[in-house]
């Protein structure tokens, strides 16, 4: 298992346990298993949904390997990660 998959699994486990224990402003949310939600053919790493199953938070993890991905892809304020976040948001709304 690569580091990105391991990190996504660990983050999902923490989110899952937290959301099983607490509500968020009175709303019960749940973390879907990593890579289990498909939005128009695209598979985000982690999706947190509400009681109706509607996405409320989409998380895409990244890992750094020797020489790639570039710092531009890892910086959340760079164009590529922003475009990916907007893409997932738009696909979630369409879905």
Phi, psi and omega per residue, in radians:
X1 nan 2.291 -3.138
X2 -1.392 2.945 -3.041
X3 -1.087 -0.626 -3.134
X4 -1.149 -0.762 3.132
X5 -1.134 -0.742 3.108
X6 -1.068 -0.781 -3.140
X7 -1.114 -0.791 3.136
X8 -1.046 -0.733 3.135
X9 -1.127 -0.733 -3.142
X10 -1.180 -0.761 3.113
X11 -1.093 -0.769 3.113
X12 -1.022 -0.765 -3.134
X13 -1.058 -0.773 3.099
X14 -1.091 -0.814 3.125
X15 -1.068 -0.798 -3.126
X16 -0.995 -0.883 -3.119
X17 -1.120 -0.707 3.128
X18 -1.097 -0.824 -3.076
X19 -1.258 -0.391 3.032
X20 -1.249 -0.497 -3.069
X21 -1.590 -0.619 -3.008
X22 -2.132 2.696 2.932
X23 -1.746 2.805 3.132
X24 -1.971 1.879 -3.083
X25 0.890 0.696 3.112
X26 1.493 -0.029 -3.126
X27 -1.794 2.371 3.080
X28 -1.555 2.069 3.112
X29 -2.011 2.793 3.056
X30 -2.463 2.571 3.112
X31 -1.649 2.082 3.089
X32 -1.271 2.624 3.135
X33 -0.983 2.610 -3.121
X34 -0.915 2.365 3.069
X35 1.042 0.418 -3.122
X36 -1.672 -0.219 -3.134
X37 -1.804 2.311 3.116
X38 -2.029 2.182 3.130
X39 -2.007 1.738 3.141
X40 0.923 0.757 3.104
X41 1.545 -0.163 3.122
X42 -1.757 2.498 -3.046
X43 -2.122 1.734 3.054
X44 -1.230 2.759 -3.095
X45 -1.157 -0.880 -3.089
X46 -2.394 2.368 3.079
X47 -2.255 2.242 3.049
X48 -1.773 2.211 -3.079
X49 -2.058 2.804 3.074
X50 -1.553 -3.013 -3.072
X51 -1.143 -0.345 3.097
X52 -1.557 -0.079 -3.105
X53 1.520 0.184 -3.141
X54 -1.496 2.317 -3.140
X55 -1.064 2.308 3.085
X56 -2.018 -0.411 -3.136
X57 -2.620 2.280 3.105
X58 -2.120 2.222 -3.100
X59 -2.091 2.259 3.063
X60 -2.079 2.034 -3.126
X61 -1.554 2.734 3.117
X62 -2.332 2.662 3.051
X63 -2.251 2.680 3.106
X64 -1.822 2.228 3.060
X65 -2.055 2.880 -3.135
X66 -0.958 2.057 3.065
X67 1.423 -0.300 3.117
X68 -2.797 2.761 -0.137
X69 -1.190 2.822 -3.094
X70 -1.203 2.831 3.110
X71 -0.992 -0.543 3.139
X72 -1.042 -0.653 -3.137
X73 -1.326 -0.423 -3.111
X74 -1.560 -0.391 -3.131
X75 -1.357 2.029 -3.080
X76 -1.126 -0.224 3.120
X77 -1.709 0.062 3.099
X78 -1.412 2.785 -3.103
X79 -0.993 -0.720 -3.068
X80 -1.110 -0.872 3.110
X81 -1.133 -0.610 3.107
X82 -1.133 -0.759 3.115
X83 -1.073 -0.718 3.131
X84 -1.136 -0.732 3.123
X85 -1.099 -0.765 3.136
X86 -1.147 -0.696 3.115
X87 -1.044 -0.861 3.131
X88 -1.093 -0.683 3.108
X89 -1.088 -0.800 3.137
X90 -1.118 -0.727 3.125
X91 -1.151 -0.646 3.111
X92 -1.122 -0.686 3.121
X93 -1.153 -0.763 3.129
X94 -1.118 -0.686 -3.092
X95 -1.148 nan nan
